Amino acid sequence: PRKIRNYTIALLMLDAGLRVGEVCGLQIRDLIYNGEPVLALTVRAEISKSKAERTLPLSTRLQDAIRLMISQLPNAGVLPGQRPMFYRGRWHDPDEPTNGEKYSPITTRQVQRIIGQAAQTAFGCSVHPHALRHTFGTRLAKVLPIKGVQDALGHRQLSSTQVYIHPDREDLKNGIAAITEEKPQT
């Protein structure tokens, strides 16, 4: 279940653009309704850095990851909705006996470690979780006007959003070709 939890955490940043603190602040009710994944995630104002609520549709693979988490916990749909979604230890029913162990919500430091270690294993280098949010912003900017990217990232200022957009050489080549009405050369 930890691998599933960690994968879901990564997808929340990569496919929904959540900040680490927002992931840590998620409650069961934010992602699960009647035992099924929600189709759109409402980032509550109290966990949003901008203190403004925003709603994001969830990708199919993120919904599938949440569904997989639910399958690992048979009573996920009936747990009190205000419980944290992600715990420091294994994802479980917080009411089950724990031999005095305390299961508290996952911390930002733990999320940083999870993402860093996964990147080290997969790519041979460490990656900060915020890079996943940047990737989300860059990918979204390729298909949406910047105002849509701003809304999805939950930024008040457009200048904050511009920091998240990293066009690559191919984007620049296609952009120049588009404004000069040329077909890009491959």
C-alpha positions as CSV (number, residue, x, y, z in Angstrom):
1,P,0.0,0.0,0.0
2,R,2.9,2.5,0.5
3,K,3.9,2.3,-3.1
4,I,0.3,3.0,-4.1
5,R,0.1,5.9,-1.6
6,N,3.4,7.3,-2.9
7,Y,2.3,7.0,-6.6
8,T,-1.0,8.7,-5.8
9,I,0.9,11.5,-4.0
10,A,3.2,12.0,-7.0
11,L,0.2,12.1,-9.4
12,L,-1.6,14.7,-7.4
13,M,1.3,17.0,-8.1
14,L,2.0,15.9,-11.6
15,D,-1.5,15.5,-12.9
16,A,-3.4,18.1,-10.7
17,G,-0.6,20.6,-9.9
18,L,-1.0,20.4,-6.2
19,R,1.6,21.9,-3.8
20,V,3.2,19.6,-1.3
21,G,1.3,21.4,1.6
22,E,-2.0,20.9,-0.2
23,V,-1.3,17.2,-0.7
24,C,-0.5,16.9,3.0
25,G,-3.7,18.7,3.9
26,L,-6.0,16.5,1.9
27,Q,-8.7,14.7,3.8
28,I,-10.5,11.5,2.8
29,R,-13.6,13.5,1.8
30,D,-11.6,15.4,-0.8
31,L,-10.8,12.4,-2.8
32,I,-13.3,9.7,-2.0
33,Y,-17.1,10.0,-2.1
34,N,-19.3,6.9,-1.4
35,G,-16.4,4.6,-1.7
36,E,-15.4,5.9,-5.2
37,P,-12.8,8.5,-6.4
38,V,-14.2,12.0,-7.0
39,L,-14.1,13.1,-10.6
40,A,-13.0,16.6,-9.7
41,L,-10.9,17.7,-6.7
42,T,-11.8,20.8,-4.8
43,V,-8.7,22.2,-3.1
44,R,-10.2,23.7,0.0
45,A,-9.3,27.3,0.8
46,E,-7.9,26.4,4.2
47,I,-5.2,24.1,2.6
48,S,-4.5,26.3,-0.4
49,K,-1.5,28.6,-0.2
50,S,-3.5,31.4,-1.9
51,K,-6.4,30.8,0.6
52,A,-8.7,30.5,-2.4
53,E,-10.7,27.4,-3.3
54,R,-10.1,25.9,-6.7
55,T,-11.6,22.8,-8.4
56,L,-9.6,20.6,-10.8
57,P,-10.8,17.6,-12.8
58,L,-8.8,14.5,-12.0
59,S,-7.0,12.5,-14.8
60,T,-8.0,9.0,-15.4
61,R,-4.8,7.6,-14.1
62,L,-5.1,9.6,-10.9
63,Q,-8.7,8.3,-10.4
64,D,-7.3,4.8,-11.0
65,A,-4.6,5.3,-8.4
66,I,-7.2,6.5,-5.9
67,R,-9.4,3.5,-6.7
68,L,-6.4,1.2,-6.1
69,M,-5.9,2.9,-2.7
70,I,-9.6,2.3,-1.9
71,S,-9.3,-1.4,-2.8
72,Q,-6.5,-1.7,-0.2
73,L,-8.8,-0.4,2.5
74,P,-12.2,-2.1,2.3
75,N,-14.0,0.5,4.5
76,A,-12.5,3.6,2.9
77,G,-15.9,4.8,1.8
78,V,-17.3,4.8,5.3
79,L,-14.3,6.3,7.2
80,P,-15.0,9.8,8.6
81,G,-14.4,12.2,5.8
82,Q,-12.4,14.7,7.8
83,R,-9.6,12.2,8.5
84,P,-6.3,12.9,6.7
85,M,-6.0,11.1,3.3
86,F,-2.3,10.3,3.7
87,Y,-0.7,9.1,6.9
88,R,3.0,8.8,7.9
89,G,2.7,5.1,8.2
90,R,0.8,2.7,6.1
91,W,-2.6,3.7,4.7
92,H,-5.1,2.1,7.0
93,D,-8.3,2.4,9.1
94,P,-7.2,4.8,11.8
95,D,-9.7,3.2,14.2
96,E,-7.9,-0.2,14.1
97,P,-5.7,-1.1,17.1
98,T,-2.1,0.2,16.6
99,N,-0.4,-1.0,19.8
100,G,-0.1,2.6,21.0
101,E,1.5,3.9,17.8
102,K,0.3,7.3,16.6
103,Y,-0.6,7.7,13.0
104,S,-0.4,11.3,12.0
105,P,-0.9,13.0,8.7
106,I,2.0,12.8,6.3
107,T,4.5,15.8,6.5
108,T,5.9,18.0,3.7
109,R,9.4,16.6,4.6
110,Q,8.2,13.0,4.1
111,V,6.6,13.9,0.7
112,Q,9.9,15.5,-0.3
113,R,11.8,12.3,0.7
114,I,9.3,10.1,-1.1
115,I,9.6,12.0,-4.4
116,G,13.4,12.5,-4.1
117,Q,14.0,8.8,-3.5
118,A,11.7,7.7,-6.3
119,A,13.4,10.0,-8.7
120,Q,16.8,8.8,-7.5
121,T,15.8,5.2,-8.2
122,A,14.2,5.9,-11.5
123,F,16.5,8.6,-13.0
124,G,19.6,8.5,-10.9
125,C,19.1,12.1,-9.6
126,S,17.0,13.7,-6.9
127,V,13.9,15.7,-7.8
128,H,12.1,18.2,-5.6
129,P,8.3,17.6,-5.5
130,H,7.8,21.2,-6.7
131,A,9.3,20.1,-10.0
132,L,6.2,18.0,-10.6
133,R,4.0,21.0,-10.2
134,H,6.2,22.9,-12.7
135,T,5.9,20.0,-15.1
136,F,2.1,20.2,-14.7
137,G,2.1,24.0,-15.4
138,T,4.4,23.6,-18.4
139,R,2.3,20.8,-19.9
140,L,-1.0,22.7,-19.3
141,A,0.4,25.8,-20.9
142,K,0.8,23.9,-24.2
143,V,-2.9,23.3,-24.4
144,L,-4.6,26.1,-22.4
145,P,-4.4,29.9,-22.4
146,I,-2.2,31.2,-19.5
147,K,-5.3,32.3,-17.6
148,G,-6.4,28.7,-17.4
149,V,-3.0,27.7,-16.2
150,Q,-3.1,30.4,-13.6
151,D,-6.5,29.2,-12.3
152,A,-5.4,25.5,-12.2
153,L,-2.3,26.4,-10.2
154,G,-4.2,28.6,-7.9
155,H,-2.1,31.7,-8.4
156,R,-3.4,35.2,-7.7
157,Q,-0.8,36.9,-9.9
158,L,-0.1,36.0,-13.5
159,S,3.6,36.7,-12.9
160,S,3.7,33.7,-10.5
161,T,2.2,31.5,-13.2
162,Q,4.8,32.6,-15.8
163,V,7.6,31.1,-13.6
164,Y,6.0,27.7,-14.1
165,I,6.1,27.7,-17.9
166,H,9.2,26.3,-19.4
167,P,9.0,26.2,-23.2
168,D,11.4,23.8,-24.9
169,R,13.2,24.2,-28.3
170,E,10.4,22.4,-30.1
171,D,7.8,24.8,-28.6
172,L,9.8,27.8,-29.7
173,K,10.3,26.4,-33.2
174,N,6.6,25.6,-33.6
175,G,5.7,29.1,-32.2
176,I,7.9,30.9,-34.7
177,A,6.7,28.7,-37.5
178,A,3.1,29.5,-36.5
179,I,3.5,33.3,-36.5
180,T,5.5,33.3,-39.8
181,E,3.1,30.8,-41.3
182,E,5.8,28.3,-42.1
183,K,5.8,24.6,-41.6
184,P,8.3,23.6,-38.9
185,Q,11.3,21.7,-40.2
186,T,12.1,18.4,-38.6
